[in-house]
Amino acid sequence: MLPPRPIGFTGRSAELDRLLPHLSPDEDDTAALPLLIFAVTGMGGVGKTALALEAAHRARALDWFPGGMLFVDLRGYDDDPVTADQAVLALLDALGVRDGDLPPTADRQYDAYRGLLAERRGRMLLILDNSSDPAQYLPLLPGTDHHRVLITSRDRPDALPVRLIDLEALSPNDSAALLTRALHDTDERDDRPTREPDALHELTCLCGHLPLALQVAAGMLRRRRHRDIASLVAEIRDAGDPTTVLDRGSPGVDLYGRSLVLRPVLATSYQRLPLDQARLLRLLCLAPGAESGVEVIAALADLDAESTLSALDDLAARCLVTAVRDNKGTASAIRWRLHDLVRSFGAGLVAADTGFREEGEAARERVLNFYTRWADAADDRLRWLPGMDEPERFVNREQALAWLDAERANLVAAVGWGREERFAGTALRLALCLGEYLAWRRYFDDAMAVAEDAREAAGLAGNPLGEAIAWNNLGSALREAGHPGKALDAHTRAINLFETSGDRRYEASAWNNLGNALWMAGQAEKAIDAHTRARDLYEDSGDCHDKAMAWNNLGVALLDAGQAARAINAHNRAIDLYRDAGDRHHEAFAWNNLGSALQKAGRTEDAIGAYGNSLELHRGFDDWFGRGQTLHNLAVVLRNGPRSAEARAAWLEASDAFTRAEAPAQAAQARAHAAELPDQHSTSE
């Protein structure tokens, strides 16, 4: 009764390693459950039947089941699923009981079936495939632990003592291997995967690494044998919903006569959901990121946390969402992920129904308000100085950064909603709460994307001040990303808008940032003018922190212009002002800059002392890039003369700091400098 071995089976080595030892006759049965049942679960199209059959064929090749193998497709998600009463007739037929030998009633048929299995001396494997309800397979279980049972289902049988193997999508490498093998099995001369590795990778991503989708894509590529992979990628990307293109080009049925059409597979899972779970799934498809925490999902669905968690557990049992732990493994860090094709399917349901669309817009508004509230609180904590009001929720910087780190991808995506007029005002406020964080973590690509979205949102919301701030933030991100010319244009636009609005403090910020961009562009004299303008505007505000920033940046430009004495004075002023403001982190930067100025002035020991002060202050903050910069500067001072071993140690420490700051180029440079110097254990002859 065993169907053919799956053609082109790829991957799943970890799952087979879990399953096969328990099918082996050498397994210690005393440690097993009374009746060892394995259930292979996962979303529709993930390859449950293929894994079960691959394992069965490997076991048969090893003669592990001399009594034979029984396979029944229960068609649990079809319109007319197979009942246990129907399945037992097929099983009895396979065991040789048919026609006049059949017992007259269902109860006696089950008795006969179990009796035959009990009498069977050779071990048997029973595969009950594609079940949607325990009622389909419970009556079919053997009455002896001599045999083995393998069930496949989209629903986890949590109420039973079953060993579960939850299948997820394939890895990217296995996905590429599956497609490559599928094409080569048809024509070994098909070199498209080799010629187009990037297109192959993108196609597997668009298919969500789902075996069913990959099979459909392979069939389409076979049919289009004279067209490249990139053409299919472009078609799917342009359509927006991969299932639309893949279903339109589906080659029909697979080896087992099952339809290779994605949307009906997803639809049958969705249609079986209770109303509350169906609603949550639809709304979850509208979340801004691939993974979301319970708090965000609760805001999305307008539910309390406990009700949300309970509904998510139910969806997870149906293999429609997946719980994902972060690397800390704490329960509070669990996030929930949808498969990309489920997300596309759910978003399509919402788009096609007026009531669902209105429900979805309200849900997105709740999420945007949720994110804006807590991003604002986290931003306040990052900017907090002694004497300020305490922000809500986050008691320290570490908590604020941890929340922002966890939500970063979703926050950036949510700002993108500001391109829709309904969400523009709130999305703009959210964007302006992320500038400090993204700069701190050096996520400059995200910072540029957020600033661009904020600029467009400000236009839709009719907020010229917000537009000016967005231009200013965009310029800073461009400068840090190494585009000073574009940054100059952005800051100039910001200055013009701020002058029109009459907001002198923001105008000063734009002049300050313009000065930084001019300095990076090699225009030190113009940078001095810009920073001087910023300093004078900040003088009117009376804010120590703002004035400190202006003095510090002015010192950098002065040093670059060869005015070391004036630079030393500027940095000393900045240090005093930062200390008065209670900003120890930025004071650390000012000490570092003072060290550079003192070094330029030939005051080596004073420079070393300034760098030491900077490092001492840096220890109180999770700013590894700033620490790496100071260590690098210290090493430069120490490398000439008798302290070269100390310089080497400083560069090695700088390399570690840059690595932790995810700055590989700077880390490699520091290691290269360290390699040029002897370590402290070296001796000379």
C-alpha distance (Angstrom), angle and dihedral (degrees) to the residues before:
residue distance angle dihedral
M1 . . .
L2 3.80 . .
P3 3.84 112.6 .
P4 3.82 119.1 -133.8
R5 3.77 120.7 -70.1
P6 3.83 110.9 -92.0
I7 3.80 110.5 -94.9
G8 3.80 115.2 -124.6
F9 3.81 95.0 7.2
T10 3.80 106.6 -176.2
G11 3.79 135.3 -176.0
R12 3.81 125.0 -13.1
S13 3.80 92.3 117.9
A14 3.82 92.6 141.9
E15 3.80 92.1 51.0
L16 3.81 92.4 47.3
D17 3.80 89.4 49.0
R18 3.80 88.4 56.8
L19 3.77 96.3 44.2
L20 3.81 107.3 39.0
P21 3.83 99.0 58.5
H22 3.80 89.3 58.7
L23 3.79 91.1 52.7
S24 3.79 91.6 52.3
P25 3.83 117.2 104.5
D26 3.82 87.1 -135.7
E27 3.80 92.1 67.5
D28 3.79 115.5 117.7
D29 3.81 100.2 -108.3
T30 3.79 92.0 -168.1
A31 3.81 89.1 70.6
A32 3.79 92.8 47.8
L33 3.76 129.6 94.2
P34 3.83 115.3 -95.2
L35 3.80 87.4 -97.7
L36 3.79 113.4 16.5
I37 3.80 108.6 -138.9
F38 3.78 124.0 175.7
A39 3.80 120.4 -161.3
V40 3.80 118.8 -163.1
T41 3.80 106.5 -158.2
G42 3.78 135.8 178.5
M43 3.77 143.4 117.8
G44 3.78 120.5 -56.8
G45 3.80 112.6 -75.0
V46 3.81 96.1 19.5
G47 3.82 93.8 117.5
K48 3.82 105.4 -100.2
T49 3.82 95.4 144.9
A50 3.81 91.6 45.0
L51 3.82 91.4 54.0
A52 3.81 92.7 47.0
L53 3.80 92.4 49.3
E54 3.80 94.1 44.3
A55 3.79 89.5 53.1
A56 3.81 91.3 46.4
H57 3.81 93.5 50.7
R58 3.80 91.7 48.3
A59 3.81 90.0 49.9
R60 3.81 91.3 48.4
A61 3.80 91.3 51.1
L62 3.82 87.5 56.4
D63 3.83 91.5 47.2
W64 3.79 91.5 -122.5
F65 3.81 92.5 146.2
P66 3.79 108.4 43.8
G67 3.82 89.8 165.3
G68 3.80 90.5 65.2
M69 3.79 138.8 -113.1
L70 3.78 129.3 -85.4
F71 3.82 121.7 -157.9
V72 3.80 127.3 -173.1
D73 3.81 125.8 177.9
L74 3.81 103.0 -147.8
R75 3.84 92.2 -171.0
G76 3.77 88.0 -145.6
Y77 3.80 96.1 172.7
D78 3.82 97.4 44.0
D79 3.77 121.8 101.9
D80 3.80 89.4 -105.1
P81 3.84 108.6 34.5
V82 3.79 121.0 -165.5
T83 3.80 113.1 -100.6
A84 3.78 123.3 -140.5
D85 3.82 88.5 -112.3
Q86 3.80 89.7 57.7
A87 3.80 93.7 42.9
V88 3.82 94.1 52.2
L89 3.80 89.9 57.7
A90 3.82 90.3 55.6
L91 3.80 90.9 47.5
L92 3.80 92.9 49.1
D93 3.79 89.3 49.2
A94 3.80 89.7 53.7
L95 3.80 88.8 50.5
G96 3.81 90.5 53.0
V97 3.81 100.0 -100.2
R98 3.79 110.6 126.1
D99 3.77 146.3 128.6
G100 3.79 111.7 4.2
D101 3.81 92.7 5.0
L102 3.81 92.5 63.7
P103 3.81 114.4 108.0
P104 3.83 110.4 -116.5
T105 3.83 99.1 -122.9
A106 3.80 134.6 49.7
D107 3.82 92.8 -120.3
R108 3.79 91.7 54.4
Q109 3.79 90.7 45.1
Y110 3.82 90.0 56.6
D111 3.82 89.5 47.5
A112 3.78 90.6 51.8
Y113 3.82 92.1 46.9
R114 3.80 94.2 50.4
G115 3.79 91.0 43.0
L116 3.79 91.7 55.4
L117 3.81 90.9 49.7
A118 3.80 91.2 48.9
E119 3.82 91.0 51.7
R120 3.79 93.1 47.1
R121 3.81 107.4 104.4
G122 3.79 95.1 -171.3
R123 3.80 114.5 77.9
M124 3.79 114.6 -106.9
L125 3.79 133.8 -159.8
L126 3.79 116.9 -141.9
I127 3.83 115.6 -161.9
L128 3.80 114.9 -166.6
D129 3.78 102.3 -173.0
N130 3.81 131.6 -163.0
S131 3.79 99.9 6.1
S132 3.79 121.7 173.9
D133 3.80 100.1 178.3
P134 3.83 133.1 34.1
A135 3.81 87.2 -130.8
Q136 3.80 87.1 71.4
Y137 3.80 95.1 60.5
L138 3.82 110.8 17.6
P139 3.83 93.8 83.4
L140 3.82 89.0 49.4
L141 3.80 97.4 58.4
P142 3.82 114.6 114.3
G143 3.78 118.9 -109.4
T144 3.81 91.3 -133.2
D145 3.82 133.6 64.5
H146 3.79 90.3 -138.6
H147 3.80 92.6 92.9
R148 3.80 133.2 54.2
V149 3.80 129.1 -124.8
L150 3.80 128.0 -154.7
I151 3.82 119.7 -170.6
T152 3.80 127.4 -175.0
S153 3.80 122.0 -160.4
R154 3.79 144.1 149.0
D155 3.83 87.6 -132.4
R156 3.79 122.0 67.5
P157 3.83 112.0 -126.0
D158 3.81 92.7 -137.1
A159 3.80 93.7 162.8
L160 3.82 92.5 63.7
P161 3.83 131.6 71.5
V162 3.79 91.8 -111.3
R163 3.79 129.4 146.9
L164 3.79 105.0 -123.8
I165 3.78 129.2 -147.0
D166 3.81 107.6 -172.9
L167 3.78 110.7 -159.8
E168 3.78 119.9 -150.3
A169 3.78 130.0 -178.5
L170 3.79 118.1 -62.2
S171 3.78 122.1 -93.2
P172 3.83 115.6 -98.6
N173 3.81 91.3 -107.0
D174 3.80 93.1 49.5
S175 3.81 90.3 46.9
A176 3.80 91.0 54.1
A177 3.81 90.4 45.5
L178 3.82 91.1 51.4
L179 3.80 93.0 52.5
T180 3.80 92.9 43.3
R181 3.79 92.3 49.7
A182 3.80 92.4 46.1
L183 3.82 90.8 55.6
H184 3.80 94.6 42.6
D185 3.82 92.3 48.8
T186 3.81 87.3 60.6
D187 3.80 96.8 41.0
E188 3.78 121.7 0.8
R189 3.81 88.3 -158.5
D190 3.82 92.4 64.0
D191 3.80 100.7 114.1
R192 3.81 98.2 170.2
P193 3.83 94.0 111.1
T194 3.80 89.8 53.8
R195 3.80 94.1 44.2
E196 3.81 94.9 45.0
P197 3.81 109.1 35.7
D198 3.81 93.5 151.7
A199 3.81 93.3 49.9
L200 3.80 89.8 46.1
H201 3.80 90.5 53.1
E202 3.80 92.5 47.7
L203 3.79 91.8 48.7
T204 3.81 91.3 53.9
C205 3.82 89.1 50.4
L206 3.81 91.7 50.0
C207 3.81 87.8 51.2
G208 3.81 88.6 53.2
H209 3.84 88.1 -125.0
L210 3.81 86.2 -81.1
P211 3.82 111.3 151.4
L212 3.82 93.7 -139.5
A213 3.82 91.9 52.5
L214 3.81 90.5 45.1
Q215 3.81 90.8 52.0
V216 3.79 90.3 51.7
A217 3.81 91.0 48.1
A218 3.80 90.1 49.3
G219 3.81 90.3 52.5
M220 3.80 91.1 50.7
L221 3.81 91.2 49.9
R222 3.81 90.9 50.0
R223 3.80 89.3 53.6
R224 3.82 90.4 46.4
R225 3.79 93.7 47.7
H226 3.81 92.3 148.9
R227 3.82 94.4 50.5
D228 3.76 126.0 77.6
I229 3.80 127.2 -113.4
A230 3.79 90.5 -114.0
S231 3.81 90.6 66.0
L232 3.82 91.2 60.6
V233 3.81 90.6 44.6
A234 3.81 90.5 53.3
E235 3.80 92.0 48.0
I236 3.81 92.6 52.0
R237 3.80 92.9 43.8
D238 3.80 92.3 50.4
A239 3.81 92.0 49.3
G240 3.79 91.9 54.4
D241 3.82 92.9 -149.3
P242 3.84 112.6 71.7
T243 3.80 92.7 -160.0
T244 3.81 90.8 63.3
V245 3.80 93.9 59.5
L246 3.79 96.6 36.0
D247 3.79 94.3 49.6
R248 3.80 91.1 47.1
G249 3.79 90.3 53.5
S250 3.81 98.5 37.6
P251 3.82 111.9 140.9
G252 3.83 91.7 -139.7
V253 3.80 120.2 -111.4
D254 3.78 137.1 6.1
L255 3.79 131.3 -125.4
Y256 3.80 90.9 -76.3
G257 3.78 96.2 49.6
R258 3.81 93.9 -103.3
S259 3.77 120.3 141.2
L260 3.80 115.8 -102.8
V261 3.80 94.2 -146.0
L262 3.79 119.3 122.8
R263 3.78 107.2 -160.4
P264 3.82 96.1 55.8
V265 3.82 89.1 50.7
L266 3.81 90.5 53.2
A267 3.79 92.6 40.2
T268 3.80 94.1 55.9
S269 3.81 90.6 54.4
Y270 3.81 91.7 47.4
Q271 3.80 95.0 46.3
R272 3.79 91.8 55.6
L273 3.81 92.3 59.1
P274 3.80 122.9 104.8
L275 3.82 111.9 -112.2
D276 3.81 95.6 -101.7
Q277 3.81 92.9 50.7
A278 3.81 91.8 44.9
R279 3.81 89.7 52.7
L280 3.81 92.5 49.3
L281 3.80 91.7 48.6
R282 3.81 92.0 51.0
L283 3.79 92.1 49.4
L284 3.78 93.2 44.7
C285 3.81 87.4 57.8
L286 3.83 86.8 63.8
A287 3.83 95.9 53.8
P288 3.80 112.1 122.7
G289 3.81 96.3 -120.3
A290 3.78 141.8 37.5
E291 3.81 92.6 -107.2
S292 3.79 129.6 34.2
G293 3.79 136.5 -175.3
V294 3.79 123.8 -125.3
E295 3.81 92.4 -104.2
V296 3.78 92.4 57.7
I297 3.80 93.6 44.2
A298 3.81 89.7 49.3
A299 3.82 89.1 54.1
L300 3.79 90.1 46.5
A301 3.81 92.6 52.5
D302 3.83 96.6 33.6
L303 3.82 90.8 -124.8
D304 3.79 134.7 128.3
A305 3.80 117.2 -99.5
E306 3.81 96.0 -105.4
S307 3.81 94.4 51.1
T308 3.79 89.8 46.6
L309 3.79 93.1 50.5
S310 3.79 92.0 48.1
A311 3.82 91.8 51.7
L312 3.81 90.9 47.3
D313 3.80 90.4 52.3
D314 3.81 88.5 53.6
L315 3.81 92.1 49.9
A316 3.80 90.0 47.4
A317 3.81 89.7 52.9
R318 3.81 86.6 56.4
C319 3.84 90.1 49.3
L320 3.81 92.8 -118.9
V321 3.82 95.9 117.3
T322 3.79 130.9 27.0
A323 3.80 127.9 -144.3
V324 3.80 111.2 -132.5
R325 3.80 124.6 -167.1
D326 3.77 122.8 -153.6
N327 3.78 119.5 -125.7
K328 3.80 90.5 -88.5
G329 3.78 89.8 63.0
T330 3.80 95.5 -145.3
A331 3.79 120.9 151.0
S332 3.80 91.2 -126.4
A333 3.81 89.4 56.6
I334 3.82 94.7 60.0
R335 3.78 113.2 124.2
W336 3.78 129.7 -173.6
R337 3.78 124.9 -125.3
L338 3.79 133.5 -165.3
H339 3.77 123.7 -154.4
D340 3.81 110.1 -108.8
L341 3.80 93.4 -119.5
V342 3.81 91.7 49.8
R343 3.80 87.4 51.3
S344 3.81 91.6 50.9
F345 3.81 91.0 47.2
G346 3.82 93.2 49.6
A347 3.79 93.4 45.3
G348 3.80 87.8 52.2
L349 3.80 91.0 53.4
V350 3.80 90.4 52.6
A351 3.80 94.0 46.8
A352 3.80 91.9 51.5
D353 3.83 97.1 53.8
T354 3.81 125.8 62.2
G355 3.79 94.1 -150.8
F356 3.79 92.5 48.1
R357 3.83 90.2 48.7
E358 3.81 92.7 53.8
E359 3.80 90.1 46.5
G360 3.81 89.9 49.4
E361 3.81 94.8 49.3
A362 3.81 90.6 52.9
A363 3.82 90.0 48.6
R364 3.80 92.9 51.4
E365 3.80 90.2 49.1
R366 3.81 89.9 54.5
V367 3.81 91.3 50.4
L368 3.80 92.4 48.4
N369 3.80 91.2 50.9
F370 3.81 90.3 47.3
Y371 3.80 92.5 51.7
T372 3.80 93.6 44.1
R373 3.80 92.9 52.4
W374 3.79 95.6 50.9
A375 3.80 96.8 36.3
D376 3.81 87.1 54.6
A377 3.82 90.3 51.1
A378 3.81 91.7 47.0
D379 3.82 90.8 48.4
D380 3.80 90.1 50.5
R381 3.79 89.3 53.2
L382 3.81 92.8 50.2
R383 3.80 90.2 50.7
W384 3.80 95.1 39.8
L385 3.80 118.5 128.9
P386 3.81 129.8 178.4
G387 3.80 111.1 -75.2
M388 3.80 95.2 31.6
D389 3.80 123.5 113.9
E390 3.80 114.2 -90.0
P391 3.84 112.3 -104.8
E392 3.79 118.1 -126.2
R393 3.81 123.7 -102.2
F394 3.82 100.8 1.3
V395 3.80 112.4 81.2
N396 3.81 95.2 -175.5
R397 3.79 143.5 8.5
E398 3.81 92.5 -96.6
Q399 3.81 92.0 60.6
A400 3.79 92.7 46.4
L401 3.80 92.8 48.4
A402 3.81 92.4 46.5
W403 3.81 91.3 54.0
L404 3.80 93.0 45.6
D405 3.81 91.4 47.3
A406 3.81 91.8 51.7
E407 3.80 93.7 47.4
R408 3.81 100.1 35.4
A409 3.80 98.6 109.0
N410 3.80 91.8 46.2
L411 3.80 93.4 45.5
V412 3.80 92.1 52.3
A413 3.81 90.8 47.3
A414 3.81 92.3 47.2
V415 3.81 90.7 55.0
G416 3.81 85.9 58.5
W417 3.81 88.5 65.3
G418 3.80 85.5 72.9
R419 3.80 87.7 82.9
E420 3.81 84.8 77.8
E421 3.81 113.8 75.7
R422 3.81 95.0 -133.3
F423 3.81 91.6 60.7
A424 3.82 100.3 31.8
G425 3.81 99.7 102.2
T426 3.80 96.3 46.7
A427 3.80 93.3 41.5
L428 3.81 89.4 53.1
R429 3.81 90.9 53.4
L430 3.80 89.6 49.0
A431 3.80 91.7 50.3
L432 3.80 92.3 52.8
C433 3.81 89.7 53.3
L434 3.82 92.3 59.0
G435 3.81 102.5 55.3
E436 3.81 97.5 88.5
Y437 3.80 93.2 45.0
L438 3.80 96.8 47.6
A439 3.80 90.9 47.9
W440 3.82 91.2 47.5
R441 3.81 92.1 52.4
R442 3.83 91.8 38.8
Y443 3.81 93.6 -124.7
F444 3.78 92.0 153.4
D445 3.81 97.3 161.4
D446 3.79 89.2 55.0
A447 3.80 90.1 45.1
M448 3.81 91.3 54.4
A449 3.81 92.3 47.4
V450 3.81 91.9 48.8
A451 3.81 92.3 47.9
E452 3.81 92.7 49.5
D453 3.80 91.3 49.3
A454 3.81 90.2 46.0
R455 3.79 91.2 52.2
E456 3.80 91.1 53.9
A457 3.81 92.2 43.7
A458 3.80 90.7 51.7
G459 3.79 89.9 54.5
L460 3.80 91.9 51.0
A461 3.80 91.4 46.0
G462 3.82 93.2 47.5
N463 3.80 92.3 -122.7
P464 3.85 110.6 143.3
L465 3.82 93.1 175.7
G466 3.80 89.7 53.5
E467 3.79 89.5 48.8
A468 3.81 90.5 52.8
I469 3.81 91.6 50.1
A470 3.80 89.6 48.9
W471 3.82 91.1 52.6
N472 3.81 89.5 49.0
N473 3.81 92.4 50.1
L474 3.79 90.8 46.0
G475 3.79 90.5 53.8
S476 3.81 91.9 51.8
A477 3.80 91.7 50.2
L478 3.81 91.8 47.4
R479 3.80 91.4 50.2
E480 3.81 93.5 49.8
A481 3.81 89.9 46.7
G482 3.82 89.3 56.4
H483 3.82 101.6 -99.5
P484 3.83 103.8 116.7
G485 3.82 94.2 158.4
K486 3.82 92.7 57.9
A487 3.80 89.2 42.1
L488 3.82 90.7 57.2
D489 3.80 90.7 55.8
A490 3.82 92.7 47.3
H491 3.82 94.0 49.7
T492 3.81 92.1 45.8
R493 3.81 89.3 54.1
A494 3.80 89.2 48.8
I495 3.82 92.4 51.0
N496 3.79 91.8 51.6
L497 3.80 91.5 50.5
F498 3.80 93.0 46.0
E499 3.81 91.5 49.7
T500 3.80 88.7 53.3
S501 3.80 92.2 49.1
G502 3.81 92.6 47.4
D503 3.83 93.8 -131.3
R504 3.80 101.4 143.7
R505 3.80 97.0 -177.9
Y506 3.78 93.1 55.6
E507 3.79 89.2 43.0
A508 3.80 88.8 55.2
S509 3.81 89.6 51.5
A510 3.80 90.4 53.3
W511 3.83 92.0 48.8
N512 3.80 88.9 49.5
N513 3.80 91.4 51.4
L514 3.79 91.1 44.7
G515 3.79 87.9 55.2
N516 3.81 90.7 53.0
A517 3.80 90.6 50.9
L518 3.82 91.6 48.1
W519 3.80 90.1 50.2
M520 3.81 90.8 51.3
A521 3.81 89.5 48.0
G522 3.81 89.4 56.5
Q523 3.82 96.0 -107.1
A524 3.81 99.1 124.5
E525 3.84 97.4 161.8
K526 3.81 92.2 52.3
A527 3.80 88.5 45.4
I528 3.83 89.5 55.6
D529 3.80 89.8 53.0
A530 3.80 92.0 49.1
H531 3.81 93.9 48.0
T532 3.80 90.9 45.8
R533 3.81 88.7 53.5
A534 3.80 89.9 49.5
R535 3.81 91.5 47.9
D536 3.80 92.2 51.5
L537 3.80 92.3 49.1
Y538 3.80 90.6 47.9
E539 3.81 90.7 51.5
D540 3.79 87.9 67.4
S541 3.81 91.2 55.0
G542 3.79 94.1 56.4
D543 3.82 90.5 -146.1
C544 3.82 111.1 144.0
H545 3.77 93.7 -155.5
D546 3.80 94.3 52.8
K547 3.79 92.5 46.7
A548 3.80 91.0 48.4
M549 3.80 90.8 54.4
A550 3.80 91.6 51.1
W551 3.82 93.2 48.6
N552 3.82 91.9 47.1
N553 3.80 94.3 51.5
L554 3.78 91.4 42.7
G555 3.81 88.2 55.7
V556 3.80 91.4 54.6
A557 3.81 91.6 52.5
L558 3.81 92.3 45.4
L559 3.80 91.6 52.9
D560 3.80 90.9 50.1
A561 3.79 88.5 52.1
G562 3.83 90.3 55.1
Q563 3.82 96.2 -104.0
A564 3.82 99.0 125.4
A565 3.82 96.4 159.1
R566 3.81 92.8 53.9
A567 3.80 89.6 44.2
I568 3.82 90.9 54.4
N569 3.79 89.9 51.6
A570 3.82 91.7 48.2
H571 3.80 93.6 50.9
N572 3.80 92.3 46.9
R573 3.81 88.4 53.2
A574 3.81 89.3 49.4
I575 3.81 92.4 50.3
D576 3.81 91.8 51.7
L577 3.80 92.4 48.1
Y578 3.80 94.3 46.2
R579 3.80 89.3 49.8
D580 3.81 90.3 50.7
A581 3.80 89.2 50.3
G582 3.80 91.9 49.0
D583 3.82 92.3 -122.8
R584 3.78 101.8 142.0
H585 3.80 94.3 168.4
H586 3.79 96.1 58.6
E587 3.79 89.1 40.0
A588 3.82 85.7 62.6
F589 3.81 89.6 57.7
A590 3.78 91.1 48.9
W591 3.83 90.9 52.4
N592 3.81 89.1 50.5
N593 3.80 91.1 51.2
L594 3.80 90.5 46.2
G595 3.81 88.0 54.1
S596 3.80 90.3 55.5
A597 3.80 91.4 49.9
L598 3.83 92.7 47.4
Q599 3.80 90.1 48.8
K600 3.80 90.3 52.1
A601 3.78 89.1 50.6
G602 3.82 90.6 54.2
R603 3.81 94.9 -110.1
T604 3.79 95.0 131.0
E605 3.81 100.3 166.9
D606 3.81 91.6 46.2
A607 3.82 88.7 50.5
I608 3.81 91.1 51.6
G609 3.80 89.3 50.6
A610 3.82 91.6 50.2
Y611 3.81 91.5 50.9
G612 3.77 89.2 49.2
N613 3.81 90.8 54.2
S614 3.79 89.4 49.4
L615 3.81 92.6 51.8
E616 3.79 91.9 47.7
L617 3.80 90.6 54.9
H618 3.83 92.8 43.4
R619 3.79 90.1 59.9
G620 3.80 89.1 73.2
F621 3.80 93.6 59.0
D622 3.79 137.7 59.9
D623 3.81 91.8 -124.1
W624 3.77 105.2 125.3
F625 3.79 95.3 165.1
G626 3.81 92.5 56.6
R627 3.78 90.3 46.8
G628 3.81 90.0 50.2
Q629 3.81 91.6 51.9
T630 3.80 92.4 52.1
L631 3.82 92.6 46.9
H632 3.80 89.7 50.1
N633 3.81 91.5 51.6
L634 3.80 91.0 47.1
A635 3.80 90.8 51.5
V636 3.80 90.9 52.0
V637 3.82 89.6 56.8
L638 3.82 93.5 46.1
R639 3.79 100.4 44.0
N640 3.82 97.0 83.0
G641 3.77 115.4 68.7
P642 3.79 133.9 7.3
R643 3.83 95.3 -27.6
S644 3.81 97.8 67.9
A645 3.83 91.7 117.6
E646 3.81 88.7 57.7
A647 3.80 88.9 49.7
R648 3.80 90.1 53.2
A649 3.80 91.1 50.8
A650 3.82 90.8 48.7
W651 3.81 91.8 51.1
L652 3.81 91.3 49.3
E653 3.79 89.5 50.3
A654 3.81 89.3 47.2
S655 3.80 89.6 52.1
D656 3.80 90.1 54.0
A657 3.81 91.2 47.9
F658 3.82 92.6 49.3
T659 3.80 90.3 48.0
R660 3.80 90.4 53.8
A661 3.80 88.2 48.2
E662 3.84 89.4 54.3
A663 3.81 91.5 -117.2
P664 3.84 101.4 133.5
A665 3.81 96.7 169.7
Q666 3.80 92.7 56.0
A667 3.81 90.8 43.0
A668 3.81 91.5 53.2
Q669 3.80 91.5 47.6
A670 3.81 91.4 52.0
R671 3.82 91.4 49.5
A672 3.81 90.2 49.8
H673 3.81 91.0 52.6
A674 3.81 90.5 48.4
A675 3.80 91.1 51.1
E676 3.81 89.9 57.8
L677 3.81 91.3 61.5
P678 3.84 130.7 66.5
D679 3.79 117.3 -109.9
Q680 3.77 121.7 -120.6
H681 3.83 92.6 -99.3
S682 3.82 94.7 56.6
T683 3.80 118.7 110.7
S684 3.79 131.3 -162.4
E685 3.77 129.9 -143.7
